[in-house]
Amino acid sequence: MQGDDFAGRFGELFGCDEGTDRVRRALQIISTVFSSTVEGIVVTDPRGIIRMVNPAFSSITGYSADEAAGRNPRILKSDRHPPEFYESFWRTLINEGKWEGEIWNRRKSGEVYPEWLCCSAVHDEKGNVTDYIAVFNDLSEVHFKDAQIELRSNVDQLTGLSSRTVFYSRLEGELERRDRDGRRLALLVLDINRFKNINDSLGHFAGDGVLQQVGARLSRHLGGRDRASRIGGDDFHILIPDAPSVKEIASGAEKILSLLNDPVDAAGNRLFLSASLGIAVFPDDGRTAETLLKKADMAMHKAKELGISNYRFFTGELGEQASSKLLLENSLRAGLGRGEFRLVYQPKYDLREDRVSGMEALLRWHAPDRVIPPWEFIPLAEETGLILPLGEWVFREVCRQVSQWASEGHPPPEVAVNLSARQLHQEGLPAFLKGVMDEYAVDPSRIGIEITESGIMEDLVDSVSVLSGIKDLGMTVYVDDFGTGYSSLNYLKRLPIDVLKIDKSFVDGVLTDRNDAAITRAVIVLGRSLGMSVLAEGVETRDQLEFLRQNGCDGIQGYLLSPPLPPEDTLRFRKTGHTPLFPA
């Protein structure tokens, strides 16, 4: 559209009579500015429908004037902002007649870009809105690069909260001031529970949208973006600079957790979130940013252990636990080198064939001063990575023992070995398993692999690949603790699973809790419908056994049959006949 055409278009839009030279010249000046400026310009009616755009708009967005006219500016929406952003935009524009700020839009090509937008309302003599005019600069252009770099250094680009650098700078400044006046300051570490599951199931684009909405809620609640920062992933750090009492800090933590009570939108799905919150207080818990951050993070992990939507203050007890944890880690490393670990074997029983179907190898740590239970050292081994050499030792020891039993003439039908998530996703696992079995001449059908639901779901795509490779070796695949994690028909269909193990927590309540009984029946039916066997673990009474028999459970494991036994006491269970407990 040439300058004369723009002048005529302005006359039509705004009811100007071009009959006088003065009006004609004014329109010509306006149209020249409109057509030649490097800023994009959009004119809409009061409903937001585009009336006209200038050439710079077309150059920046890729939409021609004809393509844009008659459409809503939503054609430029990038989906980088939560709904609350646009609600605030329109509220400000309607109430104040103007909105100015940074916004992310999308070109016709699909490219997302930042722009600086100034949108103003045009009123008639009666005060009614007749038009909206938006003028914007493309911040991705070369002459805005310096401003963009500065913006990125100060603001987290995903959530709009303070960058890590800005947040830590403010924290240091606040600590210096509090050191002089003695007032309290609270540092909070917030972690969204099971956020990885959102990324894995809905994709990272949906996950980014969730983080943006959480950031927007924090910003509104805290009265500005500089009191919170997304440090990385789904971890947020929050500053409460003036904390009159611990009670007030606790109240503030509860309010922050309540921000997640309302669902968020993630790729068209309504999700209910929960978070864990750790709190460290100046000067009670430390006087430096580094100390407070470390202690707040420790408190957050303690809150996570206690269940969803919890907050915890750092306490001296937590500090003592950290010291104990370090000592235990050192002992674990030394114990692995000194050969302090032993395996015990707990039998499994096939209720269909009335025979022992195999055993499960369980790890025990015989430290010099005591026997350390697995629930104390296994989580630490996983956290430190020591689970990898420990797991390698377990598998080698099982293969060695099975080979020895075979040479004695009484090999067990099968021995199952537990794998942690870190082991499952270790590169080259199937090849390692095959190499060890070949080394000890062990038939793969005599070795089973047990992995928990949560371990599988850490990386479902990789789990499918790895477990398929294990299954191809001829080994049996068990899902342990079924029903306590991320139970899903979708993953059950995709994975090469042979056996579902009902968790002991459900078996304990089959006779006293209707829900536990219903879940146990449902797992049995589900397993059978998918062509899998179902084994109940933790069976301790004959009444539990009878319930499981009546409901079609395939197998059991537990103290009713036998406690875990050292290798030398397993002979009667390594024979394929009947046991004294279940005579023929």
Secondary structure by P-SEA (a helix, b strand, c coil): ccaaaaaaaaaaaaccccccaaaaaaaaaaaaaaacccbbbbbbccccccccccaaaaaaccccccccccccccccccccccaaaaaaaaaaaaaccccbbbbbbccccccccccbbbbbbbbcccccccbbbbbbbccccccaaaaaaaaaaccccccccccaaaaaaaaaaaaaaaaaabbbbbbbbbbbcaaaaaaaaccaaaaaaaaaaaaaaaaaaaccccccccccccbbbbbbcccccaaaaaaaaaaaaacccbbbbcccbbbbbbbbbbbbbcccccccaaaaaaaaaaaaaaaaaacccccccccaaaaaaaaaaaaaaaaaaaaaaaccbbbbbbbbbbcccccccbbbbbbbbbcccccccccccaaaaaaacaaaaaaaaaaaaaaaaaaaaaaacccccbbbbbbccccccccaaaaaaaaaaaaaccccccbbbbbccccccccaaaaaaaaaaaaaabbbbbbcccccccccaaaaaaccccbbbccaaaaacccccaaaaaaaaaaaaaaaaacbbbbbcccccaaaaaaaaaaccccccccccccccccccccccccccccccccc
